[in-house]
Amino acid sequence: MAADPEKVAVIVGVGQVNDRPADPAAGLDALGLMVAALEEADKDAGGGWVADADSVAVVQQISFRKDNPLAQKVADAIGSKAAIVYESVGPNGDSPILLLNEAANRIARGEIKVAVVTGGEALRTASQRAALAAKTAVADQNPLRNLSKGRAPGYRQIYGLTTPVDVYPLYENAGRAAYGQSLAEGQTESGEIWSRFSHVAAQTPTAWIHAPKTPEEVVEPTADNRPIAFPYTKLMVANSSVNQGAGFIVTSLAEARRRGVPEARIVYVGRGASAHEADDFLSRDRYDKSPSMEVCLKRTLEWNEVSAADLDLVELYSCFPCVPKMARRVIGWPVEKPATVFGGLTFGGGPIGNYMAHAVAEMVDSLRAGEGAKGLLFANGGFATHNHAIVLGTQPLPGAGEAHDFDCQAEADAARGTVPPLVKDYAGPAAIETYTVFYNRDGSAKSGVVVATLPDGGRTLAQVPAEDAATIAFLTDGAAEPVGTKGTVVEASEMKVWQRA
């Protein structure tokens, strides 16, 4: 039986905004970016849509936290009297795809006719204004690190594991060892993926940086590409110093046709899947892969009856190289093919939780332009915590017009191995499970941290002081693989310290 057009979810309008005034302090705030993005999406859809929205969903922002929640303010600004007005639980990278999937389900259940989803981050402007007010350098106003200011550091923070850029290298280094790669081979793969991102961004008007890079330029530390957290350089991490907004309009196929949207501009929403890891990244079973990511991606492909060979386009979330590396191995996506339609979070731009709204917009535009018939969107958020994927197409996908339960958490939990108990007060023999090294702005090592496995299967943290140049070199020079090597966790002052065997 043919699907009911009243219940088939489609995207009819997309909009993006890059706000780059000469004086960053004069830029739009997050609310302004969200409204501007929806206005662009409304124009893209032919006009007259956003004011009729039955649902207004907003990705939570951090640029101007005092203004939260913003969803009702967005609805008021676009003239919507929507009964469903809400924002994502957090500023997580999976939020735009989650909100898209929820909108598609509401349309399939006949609850709404028009939904809008938007997000925006004005971190460039927020940092500039904060620096002027505090009379500090803009570099001292990192919104992510500032979130923890005033709080007593916990166990993880004492060892330097505070923000995503501190934590994702744990997956990178564990993954490289599990893949059987040398450091040079692992960095080559990262450079190949990121170089392709930069070339896509260079051809994408809405991307933040239009500067193609070679793989070598991506991975080689230089004065302009300083090391951040081993093995990541500045060009390998998300660029959050942006003012970017994006939004899209979801409706039913019947409503799109009633309003005269040309068939060639209608993009169909397929089925999605979601699953997550424990919020505490020290309560994960492993760091070389993610069971929740694997389940999320495999179910998305299965439910849309596609394989990697059937996909013309993909967007594999790219806050840091370890994420698309893990994801491409799950779906079988070759390194030679770009894993983005927007340019990745380094070059396209990294507006915290809203990157994937830009990816949705670019995927829609790419499908409309005839660059393919099916595209996969994979989102990741938190500390490699939240996963959500979905497929878009130029034709109806399996299950069109049917609401579906996209939560795959039970399956992900069943696939997860035993989580090592965390032992904070430990001294004695151990082995390196994974690690990273943090750097100062001048490129010198600040300290290292080892996630260590104990003889009884437990897990603990240990610092590598910057003064221990020999161990810092062992962790970073690539002469031998540190993961799996043995050593000793010894008592120090506030922290335990790692000593090589």
C-alpha positions in Angstrom: 0.0 0.0 0.0 1.3 3.4 -0.9 2.4 5.7 1.9 0.0 8.5 2.9 1.5 11.7 1.6 0.0 13.5 4.7 2.4 11.5 6.8 5.6 11.3 4.7 8.2 13.7 6.2 10.1 15.9 3.8 12.5 18.9 4.1 11.4 21.9 2.0 13.6 24.7 3.2 17.2 25.1 4.6 19.0 28.2 5.6 22.5 29.1 6.9 24.1 32.3 8.2 27.8 33.2 8.6 28.1 36.4 10.6 31.6 38.0 10.3 31.5 41.7 11.0 34.9 43.5 11.0 34.3 44.1 14.7 33.5 40.7 16.2 31.9 42.4 19.3 29.2 43.8 16.9 28.1 40.4 15.7 24.7 38.8 16.1 23.9 36.9 19.3 22.7 33.3 19.2 19.1 34.3 19.0 19.7 36.6 16.1 21.6 33.8 14.3 18.8 31.3 14.8 16.1 33.7 13.6 18.2 34.8 10.6 18.8 31.1 9.6 15.0 30.4 9.7 14.3 33.4 7.6 16.7 32.1 5.0 15.1 28.7 5.2 11.7 30.3 4.7 12.9 32.0 1.6 14.4 28.8 0.4 11.0 27.0 0.8 9.2 29.7 -1.1 8.0 31.9 1.8 5.2 31.8 4.3 6.3 28.7 6.2 7.9 29.6 9.5 5.0 31.6 10.8 2.8 28.5 10.3 5.1 26.2 12.2 3.3 23.8 14.6 6.6 22.9 16.2 9.7 25.0 17.0 12.7 23.1 18.2 16.0 24.8 19.1 19.5 23.4 19.7 20.6 24.6 23.1 23.4 27.2 22.9 26.3 28.3 25.2 27.4 31.6 23.7 24.9 33.6 25.7 23.8 31.2 28.4 22.0 34.0 30.3 19.5 34.2 27.4 18.4 30.5 27.7 16.0 29.1 27.0 15.6 30.5 23.6 12.9 28.3 21.9 9.9 30.5 22.8 11.9 33.6 21.8 12.6 32.1 18.5 8.9 31.2 18.0 7.9 34.7 18.9 10.5 36.2 16.5 9.2 34.2 13.5 5.6 34.8 14.4 4.8 31.2 15.2 2.0 30.2 17.6 3.3 26.7 17.8 1.9 24.4 20.5 5.2 22.5 20.6 8.1 24.7 21.5 11.3 23.2 23.1 15.0 23.0 23.0 17.4 20.1 23.2 18.4 18.8 26.6 22.0 20.0 26.1 24.3 21.6 23.5 25.2 18.2 22.1 26.3 17.5 18.6 23.6 14.9 18.0 20.8 17.4 18.7 19.9 18.6 15.2 19.5 15.0 14.0 17.5 14.1 17.1 15.2 17.1 16.5 14.8 16.2 12.8 13.9 12.6 13.7 11.4 13.8 16.3 9.8 16.2 13.8 9.5 13.4 11.2 7.8 11.2 13.7 5.3 13.9 14.7 4.4 14.4 11.0 4.0 10.6 10.6 1.7 10.5 13.5 -0.4 13.4 12.1 0.4 15.6 15.1 1.8 18.5 13.1 2.0 19.8 9.6 5.1 22.1 9.8 8.2 21.9 12.0 11.2 24.2 12.2 14.5 23.2 13.7 17.3 25.8 14.3 20.4 26.5 16.2 23.2 29.1 16.4 26.3 29.9 18.2 27.9 33.3 18.4 31.1 32.2 20.1 33.3 34.7 18.2 31.2 37.6 19.4 30.7 36.2 22.9 34.4 35.7 23.4 35.2 39.2 22.1 32.7 40.9 24.3 33.8 38.9 27.4 37.4 39.8 26.7 36.6 43.5 26.5 34.6 43.4 29.7 37.2 41.4 31.6 40.1 43.3 30.0 41.8 40.0 29.0 42.9 38.4 25.8 40.3 36.8 23.6 42.2 33.5 24.0 41.5 33.6 27.7 37.7 33.6 27.0 37.2 30.0 25.9 33.5 29.4 26.6 33.9 25.6 27.0 36.6 25.9 29.6 34.9 28.9 31.2 31.9 26.6 31.9 33.9 25.0 34.7 35.2 28.2 36.2 34.3 28.6 39.8 33.8 24.9 40.4 36.1 22.8 42.4 37.9 20.4 40.0 36.8 16.8 40.2 39.0 13.7 39.8 39.1 13.9 36.0 39.7 17.7 35.9 42.6 17.4 38.3 44.4 15.3 35.6 43.5 17.7 32.8 40.4 15.9 31.4 38.0 18.9 31.3 36.8 19.6 27.7 36.2 17.4 24.7 39.6 18.3 23.2 41.2 16.8 26.3 39.2 13.5 26.1 38.8 12.6 22.4 42.5 11.9 22.1 42.0 8.9 24.5 39.9 7.4 21.7 42.4 8.4 19.0 45.4 6.8 20.7 43.5 3.6 21.7 42.0 3.3 18.2 45.4 3.7 16.5 46.8 0.8 18.6 43.7 -1.4 18.0 43.9 -0.7 14.2 47.5 -1.9 14.2 48.7 1.4 12.9 52.0 3.2 13.7 51.8 6.8 14.8 52.8 7.9 11.3 50.1 5.7 9.8 47.4 7.0 12.1 48.4 10.6 11.5 48.4 9.9 7.7 44.8 8.7 7.9 43.8 11.8 9.9 45.5 14.0 7.5 43.9 12.4 4.4 40.4 12.8 5.9 40.9 16.3 7.1 42.6 17.5 3.9 39.5 16.3 2.0 37.3 18.2 4.5 39.3 21.4 3.8 38.8 21.0 0.0 35.0 20.5 0.5 34.9 23.6 2.7 36.8 25.6 0.1 34.0 24.9 -2.4 31.2 25.5 0.1 30.2 29.2 0.4 28.7 28.7 3.9 31.8 27.1 5.4 33.8 29.2 7.8 37.3 28.6 6.4 38.1 28.4 2.6 41.7 27.3 2.7 42.6 23.9 1.2 45.2 22.0 3.2 47.4 19.1 2.3 47.5 16.1 4.6 50.9 17.1 5.7 49.8 20.7 6.6 47.0 19.3 8.7 49.1 17.1 10.9 52.5 18.8 11.1 52.9 21.0 14.2 54.0 24.6 13.3 53.8 28.0 14.8 50.4 28.4 13.1 49.3 24.8 13.7 50.3 24.3 17.3 49.8 21.0 19.1 46.7 21.0 21.3 46.4 17.5 22.8 48.4 14.6 21.4 48.2 13.7 18.6 46.0 16.6 17.6 47.1 19.9 16.1 44.9 23.0 15.8 43.9 22.0 12.3 42.6 18.7 13.6 40.1 20.0 16.2 36.7 21.7 16.0 36.9 25.4 15.4 34.4 26.9 17.8 35.4 30.5 17.3 32.5 31.1 14.9 29.3 33.0 14.5 27.1 30.5 12.6 23.4 29.7 12.5 21.4 27.1 10.5 17.9 25.9 10.3 15.5 23.8 8.3 11.8 23.2 7.7 10.2 19.8 7.8 6.7 19.2 6.6 4.5 16.5 5.0 4.8 15.6 1.3 1.1 16.5 0.9 1.6 19.9 2.5 4.7 20.6 0.3 2.7 19.8 -2.8 -0.3 21.9 -1.6 2.0 24.9 -1.3 3.6 24.4 -4.7 7.1 23.2 -3.7 8.7 21.8 -6.9 9.2 18.1 -6.7 12.9 18.6 -7.5 13.3 20.6 -4.3 11.7 18.1 -2.0 14.1 15.9 0.1 12.7 12.9 1.9 13.5 12.0 5.5 14.3 8.4 6.2 14.6 6.5 9.4 17.1 7.3 12.1 18.7 5.5 15.1 20.2 6.7 18.3 22.2 5.3 21.2 24.6 6.7 23.8 27.5 5.8 26.0 27.7 6.5 29.7 28.0 10.3 30.4 31.1 9.6 32.5 33.8 8.9 30.0 35.7 6.9 32.6 32.7 4.5 32.8 33.2 3.2 29.2 34.1 -0.4 28.4 36.8 0.6 26.0 38.3 3.5 24.0 39.1 1.9 20.6 35.5 1.8 19.5 32.0 2.7 20.7 29.2 0.0 20.9 26.5 2.7 20.8 28.0 4.3 17.7 28.2 0.9 16.0 24.6 0.0 16.8 23.3 3.5 15.8 25.0 3.3 12.4 24.2 -0.3 11.6 20.5 0.1 12.4 20.3 3.3 10.4 21.6 1.5 7.3 19.5 -1.5 7.9 16.2 0.4 8.5 16.8 2.4 5.3 17.9 -0.7 3.4 21.2 0.8 2.2 24.9 0.0 2.5 27.9 2.2 2.1 27.9 1.4 -1.7 24.4 2.8 -2.0 25.3 6.1 -0.3 26.3 8.9 -2.6 27.1 11.3 0.2 27.9 11.1 3.9 28.5 13.5 6.8 30.5 11.7 9.5 30.7 13.9 12.5 34.2 15.3 12.8 34.8 17.2 16.0 38.1 15.2 16.2 39.6 12.6 13.8 38.8 9.6 16.0 35.1 10.0 15.4 34.9 9.7 11.6 37.7 7.1 11.8 35.5 4.9 14.0 32.4 5.6 12.0 33.9 4.9 8.6 35.1 1.5 9.8 31.6 0.6 11.0 29.9 1.4 7.6 32.8 0.6 5.3 33.3 4.1 4.0 36.7 4.4 2.1 39.2 7.1 3.2 39.5 8.2 -0.4 35.9 9.5 -0.5 35.0 12.8 1.4 33.2 12.1 4.6 31.5 15.5 4.6 29.3 17.7 2.6 29.9 20.8 4.6 33.6 20.8 5.4 33.9 19.3 8.9 34.0 21.1 12.3 37.5 22.5 11.6 36.9 24.1 8.2 33.1 24.2 7.9 32.9 25.5 11.5 32.2 24.1 14.9 29.2 25.9 16.4 29.1 23.5 19.4 25.8 21.5 19.2 24.5 22.9 15.9 27.1 21.7 13.4 24.8 19.0 12.0 22.1 21.6 11.2 24.6 23.0 8.7 25.2 19.4 7.5 21.5 18.9 7.0 21.3 22.1 5.0 24.3 21.1 2.8 23.0 17.6 2.3 19.7 18.9 1.1 21.4 21.3 -1.3 23.7 18.5 -2.6 20.8 16.1 -3.2 18.8 18.8 -4.9 21.8 19.6 -7.1 21.9 16.1 -8.4 25.1 15.1 -6.6 23.4 11.9 -5.4 20.2 10.2 -4.5 20.9 9.2 -0.9 23.0 10.7 1.9 23.8 9.6 5.5 24.0 12.0 8.3 25.9 10.8 11.4 26.0 13.0 14.5 28.0 12.6 17.7 28.0 14.7 20.9 29.3 15.1 24.4 32.6 13.2 25.1 32.0 10.6 22.3 28.7 10.1 24.2 25.6 10.7 22.1 25.1 9.1 18.6 22.2 9.8 16.2 22.1 9.0 12.4 19.5 9.3 9.7 19.3 9.0 5.9 17.9 11.6 3.4 17.0 10.9 -0.2 15.5 12.3 -3.3 12.8 9.6 -3.3 10.8 8.1 -0.4 12.8 5.8 1.8 11.6 2.5 3.4 9.1 3.2 6.1 8.0 6.5 4.7 4.9 7.8 6.4 5.4 5.5 9.5 6.5 6.7 12.9 9.3 4.6 14.3 11.1 4.1 17.6 14.7 5.3 16.9 16.0 4.5 20.4 18.5 1.6 20.2 19.8 1.9 23.7 18.9 -1.6 24.9 20.8 -3.2 22.0 23.8 -0.9 22.6 23.9 -1.8 26.3 23.8 -5.5 25.5 26.7 -5.1 23.1 28.9 -3.3 25.7 31.6 -5.2 27.4 32.4 -5.1 31.1 33.2 -1.6 32.4 36.4 -1.6 34.5 35.8 -0.2 38.0 37.4 3.1 38.6 40.0 3.0 41.4 41.0 6.6 42.3 43.3 5.8 45.2 45.7 3.2 43.6 49.4 2.8 43.6 51.2 -0.1 42.0 51.8 -1.9 38.7 49.6 -1.1 35.7 49.5 -0.9 31.9 48.6 1.9 29.6 45.1 1.6 28.3 45.3 4.9 26.5 46.7 8.4 27.0 47.3 11.9 25.8 49.6 14.9 26.3 48.5 18.5 26.7 50.4 21.4 25.3 50.9 25.1 26.2 50.2 27.7 23.6 53.9 27.9 22.8 53.9 24.3 21.8 55.7 23.0 24.9 54.3 20.0 26.8 52.1 21.0 29.8 51.6 17.5 31.1 50.4 14.1 30.1 47.7 11.7 31.4 47.6 8.0 31.3 44.4 5.9 31.6 45.9 2.8 33.2 44.6 -0.8 33.5 45.2 -2.5 36.9 46.2 -6.1 37.3 42.7 -6.9 38.7 40.9 -5.2 35.7 40.3 -1.9 37.4 41.1 1.5 35.8 42.8 4.6 37.2 44.4 7.9 36.1 48.0 8.9 36.4 49.8 12.1 35.4 53.0 12.4 33.4 54.7 15.7 34.6 56.1 17.9 31.9 59.5 17.6 33.6 59.5 13.9 32.8 60.8 14.6 29.3 61.7 10.9 28.6 58.2 9.7 29.2 56.6 12.6 27.3 58.9 11.6 24.4 58.0 8.0 24.7 54.3 8.8 24.5 54.7 11.1 21.5 57.7 10.2 19.3 56.1 7.2 17.6 59.2 5.0 18.0 57.1 2.4 19.9 53.4 2.0 20.7 52.8 3.2 24.3 49.3 1.5 24.5 49.7 -1.8 26.4 53.1 -1.0 27.9 53.6 -1.5 31.6 54.6 0.8 34.3 53.8 1.9 37.8 51.4 4.3 39.4 53.2 6.0 42.2 52.0 8.3 45.0 52.7 12.0 44.5 51.1 15.1 46.1 47.6 15.7 44.8 47.8 13.3 41.9 49.3 9.9 41.2 52.2 9.8 38.7 53.0 7.4 35.9 56.5 5.8 35.8 57.6 3.6 32.9 58.8 0.1 33.7 
